[in-house]
Amino acid sequence: MGIIEEVPLFPQEKIKEEKALKDWSDIIFEVSVPLFGDIDDGRSTIREATIKTGKYYIDAAKAVPRIEVKSTNKEAVIYLKSNEKRLSEILDCIPYGLINKQLTGIGATYLEMHSSRNSIIVTPTRTLAYNKSLKEPDKYLYVGTKLNGKTTSDKEIQDYLDRNIKPKKILVVADSLYKVIRTITNTGIDIYREYFLMVDEIDTLQSDNHFRPQLSNVVDYYFKFRQDNRALVSATIKGFSHPKLIEEPYITITCQSPLRRKINLLHTNNINQLLSDEIKRITKKYPNGKILIAYNSVQNALKTINLLLPELPRENFGILCSDASTDEVGNYKSVIENDRLTHKINFMTCAFFAGIDIEDKCHLIAVSNVSKGYSLLSINKMTQIYGRCRNGIISDTIIYNSNKKSFRYINNYKDKLKYKAQKVIDLLESADKLKEGDNDLTDLFSRIEKVIIEKADERFFFDTPIKLIRKNIDKKREISYFNIDALYEQMEVYSSLYSTKDALKEQLIKANHEVIFNEISFDVEELQTNEYDSRDIILNKVQLCKDKVLEMKRNNTLTDDLLNYEIRHTKRKEADYYKRIKAHYQYIDINYLADKLYDISLENKKSYRGVKNALSFWILDDNHSFKMQISEAFKDHSKKYSSQEIAEILKPIIKYHFFKTLNQSRLVGLFKIFFDWTYTQGKYLIKGTNPLAVPEPIKKISAKEEILYNYFEI
């Protein structure tokens, strides 16, 4: 934008830059129009994106501009006409800042892929990035894990940079962004000024960060780019708790005529049974129609399919899911081919909720199940799913249940989480200062750091604890804002939509949708008998994991790297099995370990915790202070110990080494896995050590090991 030719349309705040402005080209105006000539001649801009000729106004009389800037000047709105399908018809590139494109399928990624500047486009999933890159494989570079399991190498990135391709367009999975930045930086290019960074589907990064913590690193890199060289984009942008993101310029892209859906809303006490009934009803009425079911639970998709077999043929079903679920879904694994569904009945998990196009006109069913917190859908997420169907749908159904559970702190929940996390960070930073130059304090704080960090964990219902602090790309501790966003979203969605049966209906009506509501209940016996028992299937899958581990051992390829690969590409029980193997395979005979972990693979986490602690105690060096204290305290094997006596003996030892105070039941539980024992006359008599009959260790945990939390779960 020329400084002489254009002036700001509205008063501008000086852009907050991480670096000092160096020349006139660094001065940017958020919205500008030509000083001379027609305002609609293609020289007007909105945050560095040029509005195309003849597109400045939304009406034929040229009375209503399509851009509205709010009084704060940080917020703007771009209006699209109902017949405008693509952003590329209006703009020449993506504006900078937060882009809330409330409309799906308007080609935001397409627009940046065809802009005239160098771009790095970050996506949350491989499917999204890879499919986009296939549009013009000679022009675009995909960076991430390929279909053959290999990842894009630094050399492949460098080869692309060396080719005579202008502008450069790199599509990268979020986990691999660091590799792109490292390679380009090593060429001497100032990537933060020479490339535009677009992060697509930022809401998915927020939601998935708690199980893919490296996703937060994307925002660390994002703020290294000039403010006019970066954008976060989504059709379902949620509120941010990150203070820098709150300050980002914000653009909403919306339509003159909001989407109005006709929704068949079904409330039930048996999700899978009602879902199977709906599928049967639709297939009977529309034998040639396709069905798309958005249900973020592979296990429940399989249960529903089981309810429909053999009445409906097995080949009718497909499941669109992440690669991590491939083994679990088996032959049901499906793909999108040429933007078409490949089966008559298609289940879809969250890996496909964003960034794909489906050309088939189909029956859409969205499912929210309160028993699976991760399957709950917000209204924005439902809109995003609806938008995958580019040519509309035949019927629109939402199936859900509810479960009354109140929350006391919904209004200030985010603030409480941030306060909790900041207190732990302050404590750890104070500890860092205190231990400088003091080896004794260094050892002490190294032992208690994990205990302190655990105090900043939070969980929603009974799900896995979510960490509230993280280390950024500069290895500095900070609040894990994305995890806080995800926790708040779960709570807010549950509270506002699923805590009563009428809440979702009321919110859909409020959003201007036509809602036809029905409640369909099933008796208790039907609920119980329809549960699909997958015990044998899970055991078979774990057996395959066991066989693979033993084969690795025979081939001398059993390493942390290979186990990490299997952990990343499996889910639930299989992933748990590999994690448990990894914890002890270097210390314990692999045949014993593989068998033992297989035997307990279907038991709960408490059972594994006991086995893990027993194994770790056995492989601990006999001269380790913890083992010596335990052995000395119970050296009299002829004495009978009451539960109270055991607790009194173990309590100070556990507190010293693990900084935790356990109740009597937990302490007696530890006694039982440390010793072989018999129970007589209401007391415990020690028969020996090694209650699990573990073979002699291959190697032992060092007697100097201070951080026992790496080996025990106390």
Secondary structure as UniProt FT lines:
FT   TURN            3..5
FT   STRAND          6..8
FT   HELIX           24..26
FT   STRAND          31..34
FT   TURN            39..40
FT   STRAND          45..46
FT   TURN            47..48
FT   STRAND          49..51
FT   TURN            53..54
FT   TURN            60..61
FT   STRAND          67..69
FT   TURN            71..72
FT   STRAND          75..80
FT   TURN            82..83
FT   HELIX           87..89
FT   STRAND          97..101
FT   HELIX           108..113
FT   STRAND          119..123
FT   HELIX           126..133
FT   TURN            134..135
FT   TURN            137..139
FT   STRAND          140..143
FT   TURN            147..148
FT   HELIX           154..162
FT   STRAND          169..173
FT   HELIX           174..176
FT   HELIX           177..186
FT   TURN            187..188
FT   HELIX           191..194
FT   STRAND          196..200
FT   HELIX           202..208
FT   TURN            209..211
FT   HELIX           213..215
FT   HELIX           216..222
FT   TURN            223..224
FT   HELIX           227..229
FT   STRAND          230..234
FT   HELIX           243..246
FT   STRAND          250..255
FT   STRAND          262..268
FT   HELIX           271..285
FT   TURN            287..288
FT   STRAND          291..294
FT   HELIX           298..308
FT   TURN            309..311
FT   HELIX           314..316
FT   STRAND          317..320
FT   HELIX           323..325
FT   HELIX           326..329
FT   HELIX           330..332
FT   STRAND          336..337
FT   TURN            338..339
FT   STRAND          340..341
FT   STRAND          345..348
FT   HELIX           350..352
FT   STRAND          362..368
FT   TURN            370..371
FT   HELIX           373..375
FT   HELIX           379..386
FT   TURN            387..388
FT   TURN            390..391
FT   STRAND          393..400
FT   HELIX           410..412
FT   HELIX           413..435
FT   TURN            436..437
FT   HELIX           439..454
FT   TURN            455..456
FT   STRAND          457..458
FT   TURN            461..462
FT   STRAND          466..467
FT   STRAND          469..471
FT   TURN            473..474
FT   STRAND          477..479
FT   HELIX           481..493
FT   HELIX           494..498
FT   TURN            501..502
FT   HELIX           503..510
FT   TURN            511..512
FT   STRAND          514..520
FT   HELIX           524..529
FT   HELIX           535..554
FT   TURN            555..556
FT   HELIX           560..568
FT   HELIX           572..584
FT   TURN            585..587
FT   HELIX           590..599
FT   TURN            600..602
FT   HELIX           605..619
FT   TURN            622..623
FT   HELIX           625..633
FT   TURN            637..638
FT   STRAND          640..641
FT   HELIX           643..658
FT   HELIX           664..674
FT   STRAND          675..680
FT   TURN            681..682
FT   STRAND          683..689
FT   TURN            691..692
FT   TURN            703..704
FT   HELIX           708..710
//
